Amino acid sequence: MTHVFLTVDTEFAWRHHVAGLDADAIYARSIEPAGVGLSFQLALLKRHGLKACFFVDPMPALIFGLDPVRRMVSTILDAGQEAQLHLHPNWTGACLGDRGAACARFEMIDYDLDAQRDLILGAAELLVAAGAPNPVAFRAGAYSANDDTLAALAQLGFVYDSSHNGAASPWPSQIGLPARTIAPVWRGVTEVPVTVIEDAPGNLRTFQLCALSAAEARDALEHAAINDHAAVTIVSHGFELANRAGLRANAVHVRRFERLCEMLDERRDQLPTAHFRDRPDLSLGRDDAPLGPNMLRTRWRQAEQLWSNMIEERVR
């Protein structure tokens, strides 16, 4: 079997803070936008009997309080899914109502080992205070992690990291692994890389809901199953099924998510979804290779993206 980690980065979008919105409005546009946010996604996962990991960023609690994070965590846990740790460090320097004028450094890789350990420890304490179990898995915001990140996680007792993304390498994803590494590997913690495909010769693209068409997702899953890959790690965001303003659903992205859930439901015997907390038996250090390029498939996605950007992303 090829274990599938269906992951959803669940966070307050910084752009809404910069726009001067209050906590309730940011929650509405980042977490529950346009009726296709967290609750919609959880309901669809339940309908198909799928497991997903919600990487929750608790750092906005530093200026907005714990209540929004508690709401995220309780919604996730009540639906039978898991909450693990996500972290955007810029929130540590933010100020309420200043439209983003104040902030700390955005990238984890801009902090040394001790500072990263302190950031991760503080974020984990916030997440637990919001009602989550002690996290065992971590993903850095924007995949911005390096070997110091992995060392800090190991020191703090984490089991998994899922920050390596070859499509975001060499910046800001700077873990010392080849860009094409997609199989889990031991690096003091078990690194579970984000899956990438090769959409053009030499060009890697993240297996992310807003980045791949349903056909590309289907072929990537088929490729992993046929080649007995150790794992597939898929990325989405709580706000990704809506437009960037968080005011209307993006029908292209909604259809992709619905089709992805259908495909994983249909292939559950070969491609079972997993929680990190389940600690599934993962083969480590395999030479699993990304799906290769297909020009027709890529051109279709580009046409679909054009429609999404021109039509579905309109504010109203």
BELBELMO-V468383 format. One record per residue. N is the residue number from 1. PSI is psi in radians with two decimals (* if undefined). Layout:
# BELBELMO-V468383
{{N,PSI} {N,PSI}}
This chain:
# BELBELMO-V468383
{{1,2.60} {2,1.93} {3,2.41} {4,2.15} {5,1.82} {6,1.83} {7,2.49} {8,1.92} {9,2.08} {10,1.90} {11,2.75} {12,2.20} {13,2.17} {14,-0.59} {15,-0.52} {16,-0.55} {17,-0.75} {18,-0.56} {19,-0.10} {20,0.26} {21,2.66} {22,3.10} {23,-0.74} {24,-0.73} {25,-0.68} {26,-0.72} {27,-0.81} {28,-0.70} {29,-0.42} {30,-0.65} {31,-0.66} {32,0.91} {33,2.31} {34,0.50} {35,0.17} {36,0.47} {37,-2.48} {38,-0.86} {39,-0.73} {40,-0.79} {41,-0.73} {42,-0.70} {43,-0.71} {44,-0.69} {45,-0.74} {46,-0.72} {47,-0.64} {48,0.02} {49,0.72} {50,2.65} {51,2.48} {52,2.63} {53,2.17} {54,1.87} {55,1.89} {56,2.23} {57,1.92} {58,-0.01} {59,-0.53} {60,-0.29} {61,-0.37} {62,-0.48} {63,-0.43} {64,-0.09} {65,2.99} {66,-0.31} {67,-0.79} {68,-0.64} {69,-0.69} {70,-0.71} {71,-0.76} {72,-0.90} {73,-0.80} {74,-0.65} {75,-0.73} {76,-0.87} {77,-0.67} {78,-0.43} {79,0.03} {80,0.26} {81,3.06} {82,2.60} {83,2.07} {84,-3.11} {85,2.27} {86,2.71} {87,2.07} {88,1.85} {89,-0.24} {90,-0.45} {91,-0.35} {92,-0.36} {93,0.15} {94,2.72} {95,2.47} {96,2.24} {97,0.14} {98,0.17} {99,0.65} {100,0.20} {101,-0.60} {102,2.39} {103,2.76} {104,3.13} {105,2.45} {106,-0.53} {107,2.30} {108,-0.58} {109,-0.21} {110,0.06} {111,2.58} {112,3.10} {113,-0.85} {114,-0.73} {115,-0.69} {116,-0.75} {117,-0.74} {118,-0.72} {119,-0.83} {120,-0.74} {121,-0.81} {122,-0.70} {123,-0.72} {124,-0.70} {125,-0.69} {126,-0.76} {127,-0.75} {128,-0.70} {129,-0.46} {130,0.02} {131,0.04} {132,2.64} {133,2.83} {134,2.18} {135,2.55} {136,-0.16} {137,2.66} {138,2.54} {139,2.24} {140,2.50} {141,2.35} {142,0.35} {143,0.35} {144,1.60} {145,2.72} {146,-2.97} {147,-0.48} {148,-0.64} {149,-0.81} {150,-0.68} {151,-0.73} {152,-0.75} {153,-0.75} {154,-0.74} {155,-0.55} {156,0.02} {157,0.23} {158,2.69} {159,-0.63} {160,2.59} {161,2.57} {162,1.00} {163,-0.35} {164,2.17} {165,1.84} {166,-0.45} {167,-0.28} {168,0.30} {169,2.48} {170,0.05} {171,2.31} {172,0.09} {173,1.85} {174,0.37} {175,2.46} {176,1.13} {177,2.64} {178,2.57} {179,-0.58} {180,0.06} {181,2.08} {182,-0.14} {183,2.55} {184,2.54} {185,2.57} {186,2.15} {187,0.83} {188,-0.64} {189,2.91} {190,1.96} {191,2.12} {192,1.60} {193,2.64} {194,2.37} {195,2.45} {196,2.76} {197,2.85} {198,1.83} {199,-0.28} {200,2.69} {201,2.09} {202,-0.02} {203,2.13} {204,2.53} {205,2.37} {206,2.43} {207,1.40} {208,2.56} {209,-0.76} {210,-0.03} {211,-0.43} {212,2.50} {213,2.93} {214,-0.63} {215,-0.72} {216,-0.73} {217,-0.78} {218,-0.83} {219,-0.62} {220,-0.73} {221,-0.75} {222,-0.76} {223,-0.77} {224,-0.72} {225,-0.80} {226,-0.66} {227,0.18} {228,0.85} {229,2.67} {230,-0.64} {231,2.75} {232,2.27} {233,2.02} {234,2.50} {235,2.46} {236,-3.12} {237,2.73} {238,-0.49} {239,0.08} {240,-0.30} {241,-0.06} {242,2.96} {243,2.96} {244,-0.48} {245,-0.28} {246,0.42} {247,-0.28} {248,2.63} {249,2.52} {250,1.84} {251,-0.57} {252,-0.82} {253,-0.63} {254,-0.80} {255,-0.67} {256,-0.76} {257,-0.75} {258,-0.76} {259,-0.66} {260,-0.78} {261,-0.70} {262,-0.77} {263,-0.75} {264,-0.57} {265,-0.80} {266,-0.54} {267,0.44} {268,-0.45} {269,-0.61} {270,-0.51} {271,1.15} {272,2.38} {273,2.63} {274,2.67} {275,2.54} {276,-0.62} {277,-0.35} {278,-0.32} {279,1.04} {280,2.68} {281,1.85} {282,2.28} {283,2.29} {284,2.59} {285,0.38} {286,2.85} {287,0.64} {288,2.35} {289,2.51} {290,2.71} {291,2.36} {292,2.98} {293,2.67} {294,1.97} {295,-0.72} {296,-0.76} {297,-0.73} {298,-0.76} {299,-0.67} {300,-0.75} {301,-0.67} {302,-0.66} {303,-0.71} {304,-0.71} {305,-0.64} {306,-0.78} {307,-0.78} {308,-0.78} {309,-0.63} {310,-0.57} {311,-0.97} {312,-0.44} {313,0.01} {314,2.54} {315,-0.69} {316,*}}
